[in-house]
């Protein structure tokens, strides 16, 4: 009878079986979703706890901390200003300077240096141009030819600074009473010059360097002169006392003993002369090559006084 009933109700049995299977699947999915939800709730609760902790913290700097930072910055600015006041001596460039005006400044400087050297008995080569033979000629050559107004101003500004530095260092050599000034070399500020015979090899194989943050600029020079050891000591001491910030990068010295011009004598005569009247030993003449950098520290805009204002 059971088989007969099952055969008669086969469709109903299939439906009940399918319902049981679907119900089991639904229950399993519900339990899996509940478990996943519990994990999500736990993670959310942890994140909420961290957020509450961060909100309770004072992440922004306090007013006291801000005041300390401002005070430290002001102190740094003051110290930097004092540093510039001690080592920074800006070389003033005449406003609206033209190439002809630079040649006039150069001629005036050369005249003064030649007169001082002659008065001190210091040997200079004929037509010595103090590193500016490219422009001194003969004939004189205008600087910054065929350049834009911006490039012309830049070239003339650097030339004036080089001229001022060479003038001051040359005067230090003259006042220290060197025997001779043989050569002065400087970094070229415009292309195509200095190294040929017309300029006497006055072009220095070194470039003008500017700090990426515009904190300083380095202008290199090289001076070759003759003197004795004591004079060299005076020269180096005078460089440390100069108005400009001059850094000696290299000192190269070679020496020779100058000829006395005396006639040969016999050993007996030499001994007698040494006993009766000792002759002074001639000083050793040194050929010195000084590599010097002029270091400029631009004055901050805030420290510059405008014309017509108090303190200008």
Secondary structure, DSSP 4 states (H G I P E B T S, - for coil): -HHHHHHHTHHHHHHHHHHHHHHHHHHHHHHHHHHHHHHHHHHHHHHHHHHHHHHHS--SPPHHHHHHHHHHHHHHHHHHHHHHHHH-------TT--HHHHHHHHHHHHHHHHHHHHHHT-EE-TT--TT-HHHH-SSP--SSTT--HHHHHHHHHHHHHHHHHHHHHHHHHHHTT-SEEEEEEE--SSSS-SSSGGGTS-B-S---EE-TTSS-EEEEEEEEEEE-HHHHHHHHHHHHT-SS-EEEEEEEEEEEEPP--PPP--HHHHHHHHHHSPPPPPPEEEEEEEEEEEEE-PPPGGGSPPTTSTT-
